[in-house]
């Protein structure tokens, strides 16, 4: 006897769980990329290029453009931290920058 087809609600829940798993995996991968964590920040030459560079970074989950919500200096780490959010899917994350010392 053939298996009966799952209900529509079951299929929707399965798809939703899969989408959440994919989003978490994409965020973990983005944390390993340059600028994704304080351990490996993006190096820039000036503070004036940080916000445009952060705004041009695509969303880690859906690939849409992001919006800068906050830009702050973290003196304990010696880094600039930019909080960005995707207006499409709503995912927020931090990008880390280090300003290079010109000699």
Secondary structure, DSSP 8 states (H G I E B T S, - for coil): -------HHHHHHHHHHHHHHHHHHHHHHHHHSTTSSTTS-EEES-GGGHHHHHHHSB-TTT--BEEEEEEEEETTTTEEEEEEEETTT--EEEEEEEE----
